Amino acid sequence: LTMNTVARTATRRVISNASHRAASTLKQGEDEARRAVLPLMAGAATVGGLYFINQQQQENNNNTSSYAQCLSKADNTAEAIEDKFATYWPRNIMILFGPPGAGKGTHGPKIEDMLGIPQLSTGDMLRAAVAAKSDVGLKAAAVMKAGGLVSDDIVIGIIRDRIREPDCKFGFILDGFPRTLVQAKALDNMLAEEGARVTKVVELQVPDEVLEERICGRGIHKKSGRSYHVKYAPPKSM
């Protein structure tokens, strides 16, 4: 028997016994009848209260279980959608073009936040690969130590390793690469091996006189690495 059935049966019995005993004691006077009935009625009320509390607890448990199931289904659905998107839709691969001072460093992070994909700078990737002492990083370090220029093959290898990271699952933004036709063809071949391709190219066009003003006014604080501009972001002291 369940708790609910036991509680209902007990309640009926207590009330029935109380009624019978009340009838038999009426002859002894109203005062004695009240004394006999009140304890029994109190017992009935207690059993009924326990039944009500048990019902409320069951309802709360059911609600909690349903809420947890809904959350679990929602998480599973979100993961399924992400996996499907990554499998059947092409990654959003963007190349950001523009001369120095065009605003790639300013607008790149904004695009990054809007699309939810990382901005990859060849300089940052190169330094990270050297610090991590990966295979291509060690090759790049050896070339730079000898005073040479890092080859396109090494740069492509660094990009290949970087875009396999989880944050590039849905795409990435390339900043500063490719710079030549040879690099562009090498990038296309590398992406084709990954089953991907460039989906967007953004070129920032700025008049030469504006570029000159932006570049010539720049300054960097060596200790902190902070950048300044004499007109747009002047330091507190010169």
N, C-alpha and C positions, 0 to 999 in steps of 0.2 A: 504493500500500500504506500501511496505517496503521502507526503506531509500534508498536502491540501485535503486529501480524503480523510486522513486521521483527524485533522482539526475539525472538519465539518461534522464528522460522526460524534466526536467528543462533545461538541457544542450542543448538538441535538439531545444527546443523553443527559447532559447536565441540566438543560432547560426542562426536559421532560420530568426528571426526578424532582426538580425544584417545584414543578407544578403539582405533582402528586403529593409531595410532602406538605406543600402549602394547603392543599385541600383538607388533608387529614388533621392539620393543626388548627384550622379555623375554629374548631369547636373549643379549643383551649383558650381562645381569646385572641384579640387582634394583636396585642403586644407580643405574645409568644410567637404568633405567626410571622410577624415582621422579623423577629430575631432568628427564626429558622430559615426564612426565605433569603434575607440579605446576603449571608455568606455564599449561598448557592448561586445567586445571581451574580455576585462578584466573581466567582469562579468561572461562570459562563462568559462574563465580559473579558476575563483574562485570556481564556482559550480563543475567543473571537479576535482579540487583539493580536495574539500570536499568529493566527491565521492571516490577518491583514498584513502584518510585518513580513511574513514569509512571501506573500504575494508580491509586495513591493520589492523585496530583494531579488526575486526571480525576474521581475520586469527590468530592474536596473542591470542585472547580469546579462539579460538578453540584449538590452540597448548597447551596453559596452561591447559585447561580442559583435554586434552588427556594425558598430562604428569602426572597430578594429578591422573587420573584414573589408569594409569600404575603403579604408586607408590602404590596406594591402593590395586590393584590386587596382586602386588609383596608381600606386607605385609601379605595379607590374605593367599597367597600361602605358605609363610614361616611358618605362624602359623599352617596351616593345616598339613604341613609336620611334624612339631614338635609334634603336637598332635597325628598324625598317628604313628610316631616313638615311642612315649611314650606308646601308646596303644598296638601295635602289635609286637614290638620288646622287648626282655628282657632287663632289665636294666643292665648296665655294672658294676657289683659288683666285686671288686677286693680285695683280702687279701694280704697284704704285710708282709712277714715273714722275720725274720733275728735276730740274737743275738744283744745285745747292741754294738754299734760301727760298725755295718755292713753297715750303710749308708741309713737307712730308712728315716731319717730326711733330708738327702741330695737329694736322688732320688725321694722321695715321691712328693715334690712340682713340680718336672719336669714332672712326670707322670700326676699329677693333671692338669698342664697347657696343656699338649699334648692332653689329653682326654676330658678336659673341665668338669671334675667331682671333687667334693671336697674330700680332704683327711681328714678322721675322726680319731682323736686320742682319745682313751678311757679316758686318763687323762684330755684332754681339754673338752671333752663332759661331764665328771663328774663335773668338776669345773663350767662349764656353767650351768648345771642343778641345782647345789646347789645355784649359784648366782641368777638364775631365780626363785627359790623357787617353782619348779614344784613338783608334787606329789612324783615322784621317786627321785627328788633332795632333798626333805625334808627327805625322808627315808635314803638316802645316808649320808646326813649331820648328822643325829642322830647316825648312825653307826660309822662314823669317829670321832664324838665328844666323843663317848664312848671308842674309841681306838680300835675298831674292824675292820675287813676287809669287804669291800662291797661285798655282795653276787652276785652270777652270775645272779640271777633273777633281781636284781636292775640294774646291768649293761645292761642286755638285754632290760629292760624297757627304760633305757636312750637311747640306740641305736635305739629302735623302735620309740621313739619320734623324734629323730634327723633326721632319714632318711625319715620322712614325710615332712620335710621342702622342699620348692620349688627348692633349689639348688641341691637336690638329685633326682630330677625327672628322670634323665637319668642314674643315678648310683652314686657310691661313692667308696672310697678306705678306707678299714679298716686297721688301723695301731695299733698294740699292742693287737689285739683281733681277734680270740680266742687264748687262751694260753693253754687250756687243751681240752681233748676229750669231756668232759662234756659240756664245753662252745661251742665247735664246733657243737655238736648235738643241743644244745639250739638255736644257731644261725640259723641252718638249719630249725628248726621248726618255728622260728619266721618269717623268710623270706618266708617260704611256706604259712603262713597265709596272707602275703602281696602279694602272687602270684609271688614271685621272687625266685632267687637262686644265689649262688655264681657262677660267670662265669669265673673268673681267679684267680690263686694263683701264686704269685711271691715270690721265696725264694732267699734271698741274702746270698751267701756263701763266707766267708772270712776266711783265715787261722788264727789260734788262736794267733800266735805271732803278727800279724797285729792288731787284735782286742785289744790285751793287750797294744800295743803301743798307739793306738787311745784313749782308755779309761783312761789309767794312765796319759796321758798328758793333759786331759781336765781340764778346770777351768771355773768358772762362776762368773761374777761380780754381787754381790747380789743386789745392788741398781738399776742397769739398766736391769739385767737379761740377758745381753749379754754373749755368751759363747766364750771361747778361747781355744787354744791348744798351748802347748809350742813349738811345731815344725811346725804345719801347719797354725796356726793363732795366733801367739804370741801377747800379749798385748804390748802397747807402753812402759809401765813401769811395773816392777815386784814389 
